[in-house]
Amino acid sequence: MARPPSPSAVRAAVLVLIVALGLGACGRRGRLEPPPTPESIAAAEKAKESKSGIHKRAPNPPIRPPQQPFVLDPIL
């Protein structure tokens, strides 16, 4: 005959369920964005060019590789 689960087992199961639901709720809320179409890309480029000089973003500096090796480099 099967025994009923102990109260500590029930508490552990409830705790695992709460943690799983909490972690499952992480992320972006709402629907996913559709992939960009060529028309939307062209419209975004045109909007970037038409902004005045005050609101125009400066280009990002180029990414340079680090000069010193990293600890995990030999693993790669």
N, CA, C, O and CB atoms as a CASP TS submission, in Angstrom:
PFRMAT TS
TARGET T0000
AUTHOR 0000-0000-0000
METHOD Language model
MODEL 1
PARENT N/A
ATOM      1  N   MET     1       0.836  -1.166   0.000  1.00  0.00           N
ATOM      2  CA  MET     1       0.000   0.000   0.000  1.00  0.00           C
ATOM      3  C   MET     1       0.891   1.242   0.000  1.00  0.00           C
ATOM      4  O   MET     1       1.929   1.264   0.661  1.00  0.00           O
ATOM      5  CB  MET     1      -0.957  -0.009   1.210  1.00  0.00           C
ATOM      6  N   ALA     2       0.490   2.265  -0.734  1.00  0.00           N
ATOM      7  CA  ALA     2       1.293   3.483  -0.852  1.00  0.00           C
ATOM      8  C   ALA     2       1.066   4.387   0.353  1.00  0.00           C
ATOM      9  O   ALA     2      -0.051   4.551   0.842  1.00  0.00           O
ATOM     10  CB  ALA     2       0.953   4.235  -2.155  1.00  0.00           C
ATOM     11  N   ARG     3       2.166   4.961   0.807  1.00  0.00           N
ATOM     12  CA  ARG     3       2.068   5.895   1.928  1.00  0.00           C
ATOM     13  C   ARG     3       1.863   7.315   1.390  1.00  0.00           C
ATOM     14  O   ARG     3       2.341   7.629   0.300  1.00  0.00           O
ATOM     15  CB  ARG     3       3.344   5.821   2.824  1.00  0.00           C
ATOM     16  N   PRO     4       1.173   8.167   2.124  1.00  0.00           N
ATOM     17  CA  PRO     4       1.053   9.565   1.694  1.00  0.00           C
ATOM     18  C   PRO     4       2.414  10.251   1.823  1.00  0.00           C
ATOM     19  O   PRO     4       3.204   9.896   2.698  1.00  0.00           O
ATOM     20  CB  PRO     4      -0.028  10.320   2.537  1.00  0.00           C
ATOM     21  N   PRO     5       2.692  11.225   0.963  1.00  0.00           N
ATOM     22  CA  PRO     5       3.989  11.911   1.028  1.00  0.00           C
ATOM     23  C   PRO     5       4.134  12.682   2.334  1.00  0.00           C
ATOM     24  O   PRO     5       3.159  13.182   2.894  1.00  0.00           O
ATOM     25  CB  PRO     5       4.154  12.865  -0.166  1.00  0.00           C
ATOM     26  N   SER     6       5.361  12.763   2.797  1.00  0.00           N
ATOM     27  CA  SER     6       5.608  13.480   4.046  1.00  0.00           C
ATOM     28  C   SER     6       5.466  14.982   3.824  1.00  0.00           C
ATOM     29  O   SER     6       5.604  15.462   2.699  1.00  0.00           O
ATOM     30  CB  SER     6       7.011  13.147   4.599  1.00  0.00           C
ATOM     31  N   PRO     7       5.193  15.717   4.886  1.00  0.00           N
ATOM     32  CA  PRO     7       5.047  17.179   4.742  1.00  0.00           C
ATOM     33  C   PRO     7       6.314  17.849   4.201  1.00  0.00           C
ATOM     34  O   PRO     7       6.220  18.829   3.462  1.00  0.00           O
ATOM     35  CB  PRO     7       4.684  17.800   6.090  1.00  0.00           C
ATOM     36  N   SER     8       7.489  17.341   4.553  1.00  0.00           N
ATOM     37  CA  SER     8       8.712  17.966   4.051  1.00  0.00           C
ATOM     38  C   SER     8       8.864  17.725   2.551  1.00  0.00           C
ATOM     39  O   SER     8       9.386  18.583   1.839  1.00  0.00           O
ATOM     40  CB  SER     8       9.942  17.427   4.804  1.00  0.00           C
ATOM     41  N   ALA     9       8.418  16.572   2.063  1.00  0.00           N
ATOM     42  CA  ALA     9       8.480  16.298   0.624  1.00  0.00           C
ATOM     43  C   ALA     9       7.507  17.203  -0.134  1.00  0.00           C
ATOM     44  O   ALA     9       7.808  17.676  -1.230  1.00  0.00           O
ATOM     45  CB  ALA     9       8.160  14.809   0.338  1.00  0.00           C
ATOM     46  N   VAL    10       6.355  17.435   0.458  1.00  0.00           N
ATOM     47  CA  VAL    10       5.371  18.326  -0.171  1.00  0.00           C
ATOM     48  C   VAL    10       5.916  19.750  -0.214  1.00  0.00           C
ATOM     49  O   VAL    10       5.784  20.440  -1.225  1.00  0.00           O
ATOM     50  CB  VAL    10       4.018  18.288   0.596  1.00  0.00           C
ATOM     51  N   ARG    11       6.528  20.185   0.881  1.00  0.00           N
ATOM     52  CA  ARG    11       7.118  21.536   0.914  1.00  0.00           C
ATOM     53  C   ARG    11       8.219  21.670  -0.127  1.00  0.00           C
ATOM     54  O   ARG    11       8.306  22.688  -0.813  1.00  0.00           O
ATOM     55  CB  ARG    11       7.680  21.853   2.315  1.00  0.00           C
ATOM     56  N   ALA    12       9.063  20.644  -0.248  1.00  0.00           N
ATOM     57  CA  ALA    12      10.148  20.691  -1.229  1.00  0.00           C
ATOM     58  C   ALA    12       9.587  20.748  -2.648  1.00  0.00           C
ATOM     59  O   ALA    12      10.102  21.487  -3.487  1.00  0.00           O
ATOM     60  CB  ALA    12      11.073  19.468  -1.070  1.00  0.00           C
ATOM     61  N   ALA    13       8.543  19.981  -2.921  1.00  0.00           N
ATOM     62  CA  ALA    13       7.930  19.993  -4.251  1.00  0.00           C
ATOM     63  C   ALA    13       7.306  21.353  -4.550  1.00  0.00           C
ATOM     64  O   ALA    13       7.420  21.854  -5.668  1.00  0.00           O
ATOM     65  CB  ALA    13       6.868  18.887  -4.363  1.00  0.00           C
ATOM     66  N   VAL    14       6.653  21.947  -3.568  1.00  0.00           N
ATOM     67  CA  VAL    14       6.053  23.269  -3.755  1.00  0.00           C
ATOM     68  C   VAL    14       7.144  24.313  -3.986  1.00  0.00           C
ATOM     69  O   VAL    14       6.992  25.190  -4.836  1.00  0.00           O
ATOM     70  CB  VAL    14       5.186  23.655  -2.531  1.00  0.00           C
ATOM     71  N   LEU    15       8.228  24.223  -3.244  1.00  0.00           N
ATOM     72  CA  LEU    15       9.336  25.163  -3.415  1.00  0.00           C
ATOM     73  C   LEU    15       9.951  25.038  -4.804  1.00  0.00           C
ATOM     74  O   LEU    15      10.234  26.046  -5.450  1.00  0.00           O
ATOM     75  CB  LEU    15      10.407  24.929  -2.344  1.00  0.00           C
ATOM     76  N   VAL    16      10.157  23.816  -5.262  1.00  0.00           N
ATOM     77  CA  VAL    16      10.699  23.599  -6.610  1.00  0.00           C
ATOM     78  C   VAL    16       9.742  24.152  -7.659  1.00  0.00           C
ATOM     79  O   VAL    16      10.186  24.760  -8.633  1.00  0.00           O
ATOM     80  CB  VAL    16      10.958  22.096  -6.862  1.00  0.00           C
ATOM     81  N   LEU    17       8.451  23.954  -7.480  1.00  0.00           N
ATOM     82  CA  LEU    17       7.462  24.467  -8.416  1.00  0.00           C
ATOM     83  C   LEU    17       7.464  25.990  -8.443  1.00  0.00           C
ATOM     84  O   LEU    17       7.386  26.584  -9.519  1.00  0.00           O
ATOM     85  CB  LEU    17       6.078  23.952  -8.055  1.00  0.00           C
ATOM     86  N   ILE    18       7.550  26.629  -7.291  1.00  0.00           N
ATOM     87  CA  ILE    18       7.571  28.096  -7.228  1.00  0.00           C
ATOM     88  C   ILE    18       8.823  28.641  -7.909  1.00  0.00           C
ATOM     89  O   ILE    18       8.748  29.613  -8.661  1.00  0.00           O
ATOM     90  CB  ILE    18       7.508  28.580  -5.760  1.00  0.00           C
ATOM     91  N   VAL    19       9.967  28.021  -7.648  1.00  0.00           N
ATOM     92  CA  VAL    19      11.216  28.476  -8.280  1.00  0.00           C
ATOM     93  C   VAL    19      11.137  28.297  -9.793  1.00  0.00           C
ATOM     94  O   VAL    19      11.545  29.185 -10.541  1.00  0.00           O
ATOM     95  CB  VAL    19      12.435  27.702  -7.712  1.00  0.00           C
ATOM     96  N   ALA    20      10.617  27.161 -10.249  1.00  0.00           N
ATOM     97  CA  ALA    20      10.504  26.913 -11.684  1.00  0.00           C
ATOM     98  C   ALA    20       9.567  27.922 -12.348  1.00  0.00           C
ATOM     99  O   ALA    20       9.864  28.425 -13.432  1.00  0.00           O
ATOM    100  CB  ALA    20      10.007  25.486 -11.937  1.00  0.00           C
ATOM    101  N   LEU    21       8.458  28.214 -11.714  1.00  0.00           N
ATOM    102  CA  LEU    21       7.537  29.205 -12.280  1.00  0.00           C
ATOM    103  C   LEU    21       8.151  30.600 -12.268  1.00  0.00           C
ATOM    104  O   LEU    21       7.961  31.377 -13.204  1.00  0.00           O
ATOM    105  CB  LEU    21       6.214  29.210 -11.505  1.00  0.00           C
ATOM    106  N   GLY    22       8.886  30.913 -11.208  1.00  0.00           N
ATOM    107  CA  GLY    22       9.544  32.223 -11.147  1.00  0.00           C
ATOM    108  C   GLY    22      10.591  32.389 -12.224  1.00  0.00           C
ATOM    109  O   GLY    22      10.683  33.444 -12.853  1.00  0.00           O
ATOM    110  N   LEU    23      11.387  31.347 -12.441  1.00  0.00           N
ATOM    111  CA  LEU    23      12.403  31.431 -13.486  1.00  0.00           C
ATOM    112  C   LEU    23      11.786  31.371 -14.874  1.00  0.00           C
ATOM    113  O   LEU    23      12.323  31.949 -15.819  1.00  0.00           O
ATOM    114  CB  LEU    23      13.420  30.313 -13.325  1.00  0.00           C
ATOM    115  N   GLY    24      10.689  30.694 -15.002  1.00  0.00           N
ATOM    116  CA  GLY    24      10.011  30.626 -16.286  1.00  0.00           C
ATOM    117  C   GLY    24       9.385  31.950 -16.682  1.00  0.00           C
ATOM    118  O   GLY    24       9.143  32.195 -17.864  1.00  0.00           O
ATOM    119  N   ALA    25       9.124  32.800 -15.711  1.00  0.00           N
ATOM    120  CA  ALA    25       8.514  34.091 -15.990  1.00  0.00           C
ATOM    121  C   ALA    25       9.553  35.135 -16.391  1.00  0.00           C
ATOM    122  O   ALA    25       9.187  36.232 -16.815  1.00  0.00           O
ATOM    123  CB  ALA    25       7.739  34.572 -14.778  1.00  0.00           C
ATOM    124  N   CYS    26      10.840  34.813 -16.266  1.00  0.00           N
ATOM    125  CA  CYS    26      11.875  35.772 -16.646  1.00  0.00           C
ATOM    126  C   CYS    26      11.902  35.920 -18.158  1.00  0.00           C
ATOM    127  O   CYS    26      11.600  34.981 -18.893  1.00  0.00           O
ATOM    128  CB  CYS    26      13.261  35.330 -16.120  1.00  0.00           C
ATOM    129  N   GLY    27      12.257  37.084 -18.599  1.00  0.00           N
ATOM    130  CA  GLY    27      12.367  37.310 -20.036  1.00  0.00           C
ATOM    131  C   GLY    27      11.536  38.499 -20.460  1.00  0.00           C
ATOM    132  O   GLY    27      11.014  39.250 -19.635  1.00  0.00           O
ATOM    133  N   ARG    28      11.429  38.649 -21.748  1.00  0.00           N
ATOM    134  CA  ARG    28      10.723  39.787 -22.302  1.00  0.00           C
ATOM    135  C   ARG    28       9.223  39.509 -22.303  1.00  0.00           C
ATOM    136  O   ARG    28       8.771  38.414 -22.636  1.00  0.00           O
ATOM    137  CB  ARG    28      11.225  40.100 -23.726  1.00  0.00           C
ATOM    138  N   ARG    29       8.491  40.504 -21.932  1.00  0.00           N
ATOM    139  CA  ARG    29       7.050  40.359 -21.877  1.00  0.00           C
ATOM    140  C   ARG    29       6.457  40.789 -23.214  1.00  0.00           C
ATOM    141  O   ARG    29       6.914  41.756 -23.823  1.00  0.00           O
ATOM    142  CB  ARG    29       6.453  41.187 -20.712  1.00  0.00           C
ATOM    143  N   GLY    30       5.473  40.090 -23.649  1.00  0.00           N
ATOM    144  CA  GLY    30       4.768  40.469 -24.870  1.00  0.00           C
ATOM    145  C   GLY    30       5.157  39.592 -26.039  1.00  0.00           C
ATOM    146  O   GLY    30       5.897  38.619 -25.898  1.00  0.00           O
ATOM    147  N   ARG    31       4.639  39.963 -27.198  1.00  0.00           N
ATOM    148  CA  ARG    31       4.870  39.178 -28.400  1.00  0.00           C
ATOM    149  C   ARG    31       6.249  39.457 -28.972  1.00  0.00           C
ATOM    150  O   ARG    31       6.830  40.515 -28.728  1.00  0.00           O
ATOM    151  CB  ARG    31       3.798  39.470 -29.442  1.00  0.00           C
ATOM    152  N   LEU    32       6.765  38.510 -29.728  1.00  0.00           N
ATOM    153  CA  LEU    32       8.044  38.693 -30.384  1.00  0.00           C
ATOM    154  C   LEU    32       7.896  39.648 -31.558  1.00  0.00           C
ATOM    155  O   LEU    32       6.829  39.737 -32.166  1.00  0.00           O
ATOM    156  CB  LEU    32       8.611  37.348 -30.849  1.00  0.00           C
ATOM    157  N   GLU    33       8.965  40.356 -31.870  1.00  0.00           N
ATOM    158  CA  GLU    33       8.937  41.271 -32.999  1.00  0.00           C
ATOM    159  C   GLU    33       9.161  40.481 -34.281  1.00  0.00           C
ATOM    160  O   GLU    33       9.946  39.533 -34.298  1.00  0.00           O
ATOM    161  CB  GLU    33      10.005  42.385 -32.840  1.00  0.00           C
ATOM    162  N   PRO    34       8.473  40.865 -35.357  1.00  0.00           N
ATOM    163  CA  PRO    34       8.700  40.161 -36.625  1.00  0.00           C
ATOM    164  C   PRO    34      10.074  40.537 -37.183  1.00  0.00           C
ATOM    165  O   PRO    34      10.610  41.588 -36.829  1.00  0.00           O
ATOM    166  CB  PRO    34       7.580  40.499 -37.657  1.00  0.00           C
ATOM    167  N   PRO    35      10.654  39.699 -38.049  1.00  0.00           N
ATOM    168  CA  PRO    35      11.944  40.044 -38.633  1.00  0.00           C
ATOM    169  C   PRO    35      11.809  41.286 -39.510  1.00  0.00           C
ATOM    170  O   PRO    35      10.740  41.528 -40.070  1.00  0.00           O
ATOM    171  CB  PRO    35      12.503  38.863 -39.451  1.00  0.00           C
ATOM    172  N   PRO    36      12.876  42.077 -39.638  1.00  0.00           N
ATOM    173  CA  PRO    36      12.773  43.299 -40.438  1.00  0.00           C
ATOM    174  C   PRO    36      12.614  42.978 -41.923  1.00  0.00           C
ATOM    175  O   PRO    36      13.208  42.034 -42.445  1.00  0.00           O
ATOM    176  CB  PRO    36      14.008  44.181 -40.223  1.00  0.00           C
ATOM    177  N   THR    37      11.800  43.785 -42.579  1.00  0.00           N
ATOM    178  CA  THR    37      11.624  43.659 -44.029  1.00  0.00           C
ATOM    179  C   THR    37      12.546  44.662 -44.707  1.00  0.00           C
ATOM    180  O   THR    37      12.995  45.609 -44.062  1.00  0.00           O
ATOM    181  CB  THR    37      10.127  43.893 -44.451  1.00  0.00           C
ATOM    182  N   PRO    38      12.835  44.482 -45.970  1.00  0.00           N
ATOM    183  CA  PRO    38      13.693  45.466 -46.668  1.00  0.00           C
ATOM    184  C   PRO    38      13.123  46.886 -46.619  1.00  0.00           C
ATOM    185  O   PRO    38      13.870  47.862 -46.565  1.00  0.00           O
ATOM    186  CB  PRO    38      13.883  45.050 -48.127  1.00  0.00           C
ATOM    187  N   GLU    39      11.797  46.987 -46.638  1.00  0.00           N
ATOM    188  CA  GLU    39      11.183  48.323 -46.591  1.00  0.00           C
ATOM    189  C   GLU    39      11.419  48.981 -45.228  1.00  0.00           C
ATOM    190  O   GLU    39      11.694  50.179 -45.156  1.00  0.00           O
ATOM    191  CB  GLU    39       9.664  48.233 -46.882  1.00  0.00           C
ATOM    192  N   SER    40      11.313  48.210 -44.161  1.00  0.00           N
ATOM    193  CA  SER    40      11.510  48.789 -42.833  1.00  0.00           C
ATOM    194  C   SER    40      12.971  49.161 -42.612  1.00  0.00           C
ATOM    195  O   SER    40      13.262  50.149 -41.939  1.00  0.00           O
ATOM    196  CB  SER    40      11.046  47.811 -41.749  1.00  0.00           C
ATOM    197  N   ILE    41      13.892  48.380 -43.172  1.00  0.00           N
ATOM    198  CA  ILE    41      15.317  48.714 -43.061  1.00  0.00           C
ATOM    199  C   ILE    41      15.606  50.009 -43.798  1.00  0.00           C
ATOM    200  O   ILE    41      16.326  50.866 -43.288  1.00  0.00           O
ATOM    201  CB  ILE    41      16.198  47.572 -43.619  1.00  0.00           C
ATOM    202  N   ALA    42      15.044  50.161 -45.008  1.00  0.00           N
ATOM    203  CA  ALA    42      15.253  51.384 -45.788  1.00  0.00           C
ATOM    204  C   ALA    42      14.644  52.583 -45.076  1.00  0.00           C
ATOM    205  O   ALA    42      15.223  53.669 -45.083  1.00  0.00           O
ATOM    206  CB  ALA    42      14.648  51.241 -47.197  1.00  0.00           C
ATOM    207  N   ALA    43      13.480  52.396 -44.462  1.00  0.00           N
ATOM    208  CA  ALA    43      12.843  53.504 -43.741  1.00  0.00           C
ATOM    209  C   ALA    43      13.671  53.904 -42.525  1.00  0.00           C
ATOM    210  O   ALA    43      13.777  55.090 -42.214  1.00  0.00           O
ATOM    211  CB  ALA    43      11.417  53.118 -43.306  1.00  0.00           C
ATOM    212  N   ALA    44      14.256  52.930 -41.834  1.00  0.00           N
ATOM    213  CA  ALA    44      15.088  53.247 -40.670  1.00  0.00           C
ATOM    214  C   ALA    44      16.351  53.985 -41.087  1.00  0.00           C
ATOM    215  O   ALA    44      16.776  54.915 -40.401  1.00  0.00           O
ATOM    216  CB  ALA    44      15.457  51.968 -39.907  1.00  0.00           C
ATOM    217  N   GLU    45      16.954  53.588 -42.197  1.00  0.00           N
ATOM    218  CA  GLU    45      18.153  54.279 -42.696  1.00  0.00           C
ATOM    219  C   GLU    45      17.811  55.715 -43.100  1.00  0.00           C
ATOM    220  O   GLU    45      18.577  56.640 -42.832  1.00  0.00           O
ATOM    221  CB  GLU    45      18.764  53.514 -43.901  1.00  0.00           C
ATOM    222  N   LYS    46      16.679  55.892 -43.734  1.00  0.00           N
ATOM    223  CA  LYS    46      16.270  57.233 -44.150  1.00  0.00           C
ATOM    224  C   LYS    46      16.007  58.110 -42.928  1.00  0.00           C
ATOM    225  O   LYS    46      16.352  59.292 -42.923  1.00  0.00           O
ATOM    226  CB  LYS    46      15.011  57.167 -45.044  1.00  0.00           C
ATOM    227  N   ALA    47      15.397  57.530 -41.892  1.00  0.00           N
ATOM    228  CA  ALA    47      15.112  58.293 -40.679  1.00  0.00           C
ATOM    229  C   ALA    47      16.407  58.685 -39.984  1.00  0.00           C
ATOM    230  O   ALA    47      16.490  59.771 -39.411  1.00  0.00           O
ATOM    231  CB  ALA    47      14.219  57.484 -39.724  1.00  0.00           C
ATOM    232  N   LYS    48      17.428  57.815 -40.025  1.00  0.00           N
ATOM    233  CA  LYS    48      18.721  58.157 -39.415  1.00  0.00           C
ATOM    234  C   LYS    48      19.367  59.338 -40.117  1.00  0.00           C
ATOM    235  O   LYS    48      19.913  60.233 -39.473  1.00  0.00           O
ATOM    236  CB  LYS    48      19.666  56.954 -39.450  1.00  0.00           C
ATOM    237  N   GLU    49      19.301  59.334 -41.442  1.00  0.00           N
ATOM    238  CA  GLU    49      19.947  60.386 -42.220  1.00  0.00           C
ATOM    239  C   GLU    49      19.224  61.718 -42.105  1.00  0.00           C
ATOM    240  O   GLU    49      19.846  62.771 -42.243  1.00  0.00           O
ATOM    241  CB  GLU    49      20.029  59.978 -43.670  1.00  0.00           C
ATOM    242  N   SER    50      17.914  61.689 -41.853  1.00  0.00           N
ATOM    243  CA  SER    50      17.148  62.929 -41.847  1.00  0.00           C
ATOM    244  C   SER    50      17.180  63.647 -40.499  1.00  0.00           C
ATOM    245  O   SER    50      16.656  64.756 -40.396  1.00  0.00           O
ATOM    246  CB  SER    50      15.725  62.644 -42.229  1.00  0.00           C
ATOM    247  N   LYS    51      17.767  63.062 -39.478  1.00  0.00           N
ATOM    248  CA  LYS    51      17.815  63.718 -38.172  1.00  0.00           C
ATOM    249  C   LYS    51      18.743  64.918 -38.212  1.00  0.00           C
ATOM    250  O   LYS    51      19.708  64.957 -38.976  1.00  0.00           O
ATOM    251  CB  LYS    51      18.269  62.733 -37.087  1.00  0.00           C
ATOM    252  N   SER    52      18.434  65.891 -37.377  1.00  0.00           N
ATOM    253  CA  SER    52      19.299  67.063 -37.315  1.00  0.00           C
ATOM    254  C   SER    52      20.596  66.708 -36.600  1.00  0.00           C
ATOM    255  O   SER    52      20.691  65.646 -35.987  1.00  0.00           O
ATOM    256  CB  SER    52      18.589  68.234 -36.603  1.00  0.00           C
ATOM    257  N   GLY    53      21.574  67.566 -36.670  1.00  0.00           N
ATOM    258  CA  GLY    53      22.888  67.302 -36.101  1.00  0.00           C
ATOM    259  C   GLY    53      22.881  67.147 -34.594  1.00  0.00           C
ATOM    260  O   GLY    53      23.714  66.422 -34.049  1.00  0.00           O
ATOM    261  N   ILE    54      21.960  67.808 -33.905  1.00  0.00           N
ATOM    262  CA  ILE    54      21.922  67.737 -32.448  1.00  0.00           C
ATOM    263  C   ILE    54      21.539  66.338 -31.984  1.00  0.00           C
ATOM    264  O   ILE    54      22.113  65.825 -31.024  1.00  0.00           O
ATOM    265  CB  ILE    54      20.938  68.767 -31.887  1.00  0.00           C
ATOM    266  N   HIS    55      20.589  65.727 -32.648  1.00  0.00           N
ATOM    267  CA  HIS    55      20.060  64.438 -32.212  1.00  0.00           C
ATOM    268  C   HIS    55      20.756  63.258 -32.877  1.00  0.00           C
ATOM    269  O   HIS    55      20.412  62.108 -32.603  1.00  0.00           O
ATOM    270  CB  HIS    55      18.583  64.372 -32.491  1.00  0.00           C
ATOM    271  N   LYS    56      21.705  63.517 -33.725  1.00  0.00           N
ATOM    272  CA  LYS    56      22.374  62.439 -34.423  1.00  0.00           C
ATOM    273  C   LYS    56      23.370  61.763 -33.490  1.00  0.00           C
ATOM    274  O   LYS    56      24.128  62.441 -32.796  1.00  0.00           O
ATOM    275  CB  LYS    56      23.078  62.961 -35.687  1.00  0.00           C
ATOM    276  N   ARG    57      23.375  60.444 -33.467  1.00  0.00           N
ATOM    277  CA  ARG    57      24.301  59.704 -32.619  1.00  0.00           C
ATOM    278  C   ARG    57      25.670  59.659 -33.267  1.00  0.00           C
ATOM    279  O   ARG    57      25.805  59.566 -34.487  1.00  0.00           O
ATOM    280  CB  ARG    57      23.786  58.283 -32.354  1.00  0.00           C
ATOM    281  N   ALA    58      26.668  59.727 -32.425  1.00  0.00           N
ATOM    282  CA  ALA    58      28.028  59.571 -32.911  1.00  0.00           C
ATOM    283  C   ALA    58      28.254  58.093 -33.213  1.00  0.00           C
ATOM    284  O   ALA    58      27.719  57.235 -32.511  1.00  0.00           O
ATOM    285  CB  ALA    58      29.070  60.105 -31.872  1.00  0.00           C
ATOM    286  N   PRO    59      29.028  57.785 -34.236  1.00  0.00           N
ATOM    287  CA  PRO    59      29.257  56.375 -34.532  1.00  0.00           C
ATOM    288  C   PRO    59      30.028  55.695 -33.408  1.00  0.00           C
ATOM    289  O   PRO    59      30.860  56.314 -32.745  1.00  0.00           O
ATOM    290  CB  PRO    59      30.011  56.225 -35.850  1.00  0.00           C
ATOM    291  N   ASN    60      29.743  54.432 -33.208  1.00  0.00           N
ATOM    292  CA  ASN    60      30.433  53.678 -32.175  1.00  0.00           C
ATOM    293  C   ASN    60      31.892  53.490 -32.554  1.00  0.00           C
ATOM    294  O   ASN    60      32.204  53.283 -33.727  1.00  0.00           O
ATOM    295  CB  ASN    60      29.756  52.319 -31.948  1.00  0.00           C
ATOM    296  N   PRO    61      32.786  53.559 -31.582  1.00  0.00           N
ATOM    297  CA  PRO    61      34.194  53.333 -31.904  1.00  0.00           C
ATOM    298  C   PRO    61      34.408  51.873 -32.301  1.00  0.00           C
ATOM    299  O   PRO    61      33.658  51.001 -31.861  1.00  0.00           O
ATOM    300  CB  PRO    61      35.099  53.709 -30.703  1.00  0.00           C
ATOM    301  N   PRO    62      35.408  51.598 -33.116  1.00  0.00           N
ATOM    302  CA  PRO    62      35.628  50.206 -33.528  1.00  0.00           C
ATOM    303  C   PRO    62      36.033  49.343 -32.340  1.00  0.00           C
ATOM    304  O   PRO    62      36.652  49.823 -31.391  1.00  0.00           O
ATOM    305  CB  PRO    62      36.705  50.131 -34.623  1.00  0.00           C
ATOM    306  N   ILE    63      35.681  48.082 -32.407  1.00  0.00           N
ATOM    307  CA  ILE    63      35.996  47.148 -31.335  1.00  0.00           C
ATOM    308  C   ILE    63      37.416  46.633 -31.550  1.00  0.00           C
ATOM    309  O   ILE    63      37.749  46.111 -32.614  1.00  0.00           O
ATOM    310  CB  ILE    63      34.969  45.968 -31.288  1.00  0.00           C
ATOM    311  N   ARG    64      38.239  46.791 -30.527  1.00  0.00           N
ATOM    312  CA  ARG    64      39.621  46.339 -30.613  1.00  0.00           C
ATOM    313  C   ARG    64      39.792  45.095 -29.740  1.00  0.00           C
ATOM    314  O   ARG    64      39.251  45.044 -28.635  1.00  0.00           O
ATOM    315  CB  ARG    64      40.606  47.468 -30.177  1.00  0.00           C
ATOM    316  N   PRO    65      40.527  44.101 -30.211  1.00  0.00           N
ATOM    317  CA  PRO    65      40.763  42.932 -29.367  1.00  0.00           C
ATOM    318  C   PRO    65      41.663  43.288 -28.199  1.00  0.00           C
ATOM    319  O   PRO    65      42.460  44.221 -28.301  1.00  0.00           O
ATOM    320  CB  PRO    65      41.383  41.793 -30.183  1.00  0.00           C
ATOM    321  N   PRO    66      41.555  42.568 -27.091  1.00  0.00           N
ATOM    322  CA  PRO    66      42.388  42.869 -25.932  1.00  0.00           C
ATOM    323  C   PRO    66      43.862  42.580 -26.229  1.00  0.00           C
ATOM    324  O   PRO    66      44.182  41.673 -26.998  1.00  0.00           O
ATOM    325  CB  PRO    66      41.922  42.058 -24.715  1.00  0.00           C
ATOM    326  N   GLN    67      44.749  43.357 -25.615  1.00  0.00           N
ATOM    327  CA  GLN    67      46.183  43.204 -25.841  1.00  0.00           C
ATOM    328  C   GLN    67      46.789  42.102 -24.993  1.00  0.00           C
ATOM    329  O   GLN    67      47.797  41.515 -25.387  1.00  0.00           O
ATOM    330  CB  GLN    67      46.891  44.502 -25.561  1.00  0.00           C
ATOM    331  N   GLN    68      46.211  41.806 -23.851  1.00  0.00           N
ATOM    332  CA  GLN    68      46.747  40.767 -22.977  1.00  0.00           C
ATOM    333  C   GLN    68      45.857  39.540 -23.028  1.00  0.00           C
ATOM    334  O   GLN    68      44.642  39.672 -23.181  1.00  0.00           O
ATOM    335  CB  GLN    68      46.879  41.278 -21.531  1.00  0.00           C
ATOM    336  N   PRO    69      46.436  38.337 -22.901  1.00  0.00           N
ATOM    337  CA  PRO    69      45.617  37.121 -22.980  1.00  0.00           C
ATOM    338  C   PRO    69      44.708  36.979 -21.768  1.00  0.00           C
ATOM    339  O   PRO    69      44.996  37.492 -20.687  1.00  0.00           O
ATOM    340  CB  PRO    69      46.508  35.886 -23.104  1.00  0.00           C
ATOM    341  N   PHE    70      43.609  36.273 -21.976  1.00  0.00           N
ATOM    342  CA  PHE    70      42.642  36.016 -20.925  1.00  0.00           C
ATOM    343  C   PHE    70      42.927  34.653 -20.310  1.00  0.00           C
ATOM    344  O   PHE    70      43.530  33.799 -20.960  1.00  0.00           O
ATOM    345  CB  PHE    70      41.196  36.087 -21.471  1.00  0.00           C
ATOM    346  N   VAL    71      42.509  34.438 -19.084  1.00  0.00           N
ATOM    347  CA  VAL    71      42.797  33.208 -18.351  1.00  0.00           C
ATOM    348  C   VAL    71      42.248  31.986 -19.070  1.00  0.00           C
ATOM    349  O   VAL    71      42.891  30.937 -19.070  1.00  0.00           O
ATOM    350  CB  VAL    71      42.222  33.283 -16.947  1.00  0.00           C
ATOM    351  N   LEU    72      41.079  32.096 -19.681  1.00  0.00           N
ATOM    352  CA  LEU    72      40.434  30.950 -20.316  1.00  0.00           C
ATOM    353  C   LEU    72      40.816  30.757 -21.777  1.00  0.00           C
ATOM    354  O   LEU    72      40.293  29.844 -22.414  1.00  0.00           O
ATOM    355  CB  LEU    72      38.956  31.093 -20.214  1.00  0.00           C
ATOM    356  N   ASP    73      41.692  31.564 -22.329  1.00  0.00           N
ATOM    357  CA  ASP    73      42.089  31.436 -23.719  1.00  0.00           C
ATOM    358  C   ASP    73      42.652  30.057 -24.073  1.00  0.00           C
ATOM    359  O   ASP    73      42.326  29.545 -25.144  1.00  0.00           O
ATOM    360  CB  ASP    73      43.102  32.483 -24.040  1.00  0.00           C
ATOM    361  N   PRO    74      43.474  29.434 -23.233  1.00  0.00           N
ATOM    362  CA  PRO    74      44.002  28.120 -23.616  1.00  0.00           C
ATOM    363  C   PRO    74      42.907  27.064 -23.795  1.00  0.00           C
ATOM    364  O   PRO    74      43.111  26.100 -24.533  1.00  0.00           O
ATOM    365  CB  PRO    74      44.993  27.647 -22.573  1.00  0.00           C
ATOM    366  N   ILE    75      41.772  27.217 -23.150  1.00  0.00           N
ATOM    367  CA  ILE    75      40.685  26.255 -23.281  1.00  0.00           C
ATOM    368  C   ILE    75      40.077  26.334 -24.673  1.00  0.00           C
ATOM    369  O   ILE    75      39.676  25.319 -25.242  1.00  0.00           O
ATOM    370  CB  ILE    75      39.611  26.502 -22.211  1.00  0.00           C
ATOM    371  N   LEU    76      40.011  27.545 -25.218  1.00  0.00           N
ATOM    372  CA  LEU    76      39.396  27.720 -26.530  1.00  0.00           C
ATOM    373  C   LEU    76      40.327  27.199 -27.579  1.00  0.00           C
ATOM    374  O   LEU    76      40.008  27.247 -28.767  1.00  0.00           O
ATOM    375  CB  LEU    76      39.047  29.189 -26.799  1.00  0.00           C
TER
END
